[in-house]
Each structure stands twice: as C-alpha cells, then as structure tokens.
Amino acid sequence: MDQDQARHWLRTALDEARIGLREGGVPIGAALYGADGALLGRGHNRRVQDGDPSAHAETDAFRKAGRQRSYRGTTMVTTLSPCWYCSGLVRQFGISRVVVGEAETFRGGHDWLAEHGVEVVVLDDPACVGLMREFVAARPDLWNEDIGHD
C-alpha cells in the first residue's frame, strides 16, 4: 500500500481518536475504506461513553459503514494495533488490509492477521504513539480496563 495514502487515511482515524478523548473515552479511532478508496465508515472507542464493552473503534467504524455485499478489498485503518476481538472482526468479514497507526503502546493481533493473509501496514506514527502514551499515563485505570487487565 502507498505510504502517503495510508497516512492520509490515518488522519481520519486520528481525528476520531481525539473525539473519543474529548468525550472522556479511550482515544482509539478507526475508519473503514472501500476498495475504491471511498470512506465507508469512521468511529472511535465508545466503551465508556456507551457503557458497552464491545464498542471498540474498529467495530464502531464497521457498524457505521453499514452492510456491504463484500468486504474484499476494504481497508480498516486504526490508530492502535487491533485487539483480538477486532482482529477477529477483520478475519470474519474478509477485510483485506489493516493500517495500524502504532503498535508500541499495545501489540494486538496484527501479526496473526498477517499470518492469515491480511495485508498489514504498521506506520509507527508519532502522533498516535504520543496520544496513547499520554492517555495511559493519565488514566491507567481506564486503559487497564480497556485491555482486560486488573
């Protein structure tokens, strides 16, 4: 995948992450793009805001994209390496590519996705890293809840 295109699409997910933070939630954002490059859906982690443990950024973007006949050729862009739940969503629906803003703060299932034929692009974006590091330092309780640690 073209790195410039990936970084352009990442801005949409990063905007969503910042919205989530302003709302008092976990600053993770995502966007789903069609094979033709059209934005299908965008979203952010809404676990806190909605009181819904399944409202991850990727699932929010996926739900907002609405029903698609096929997900072949689509790209899920996320500010943070997708957890196992969201990695499962990518595999279940045959999303072809995942663009990851950063995997330093949390290393989710992107290696597993790559092993199973999903194209994975990790950008190591400094803005994504900085946003998550600041959040984890400020709200370790909420972060540990989000990743399932006591």
Steps between C-alpha positions, in 0.01 A plus 500: 500500500616851424635655824369847415150362450524301824606811695223704340239243606657481846412867555131406495555236768715739706227765485258238634741406781517863608120523500486196726749657740300825513191294583680343796572168331799301383675682212495235231354581159432302185370536146392246240581581138357327195702337226443816295642719779163636613450549872233249605495568874696660779482464875673498833514296816166560676529251787482770767254729326250223418573266791551232234810280529472404132504859370859501380616748235517241225154364578361854512642579156382161367146552629485853360612370159178304484442175327727432204455222247867415540792635699759372252739781415402714800750654741451543874712788629553515875714719723607201713575137425163321505418282799401136451131591489552752218751275324230234499260747337753563223541126437130417533396746232801467270633854531807496278732751663564658840695822543629536857597841634715353774579174676737621773239570766306182429588212276174340400426241236653658192774235471232230509307684230810515280557126551149442369531699179393848609731774376622692806668841484645630829579871478657565844337843489640738767163673553330166571779392734493833686123500539495150649801553726344813646169323551655192664700724738193709588241218520672167573181371664291558189773367272536179703122455492501546122766234440358260760766533768408526868 
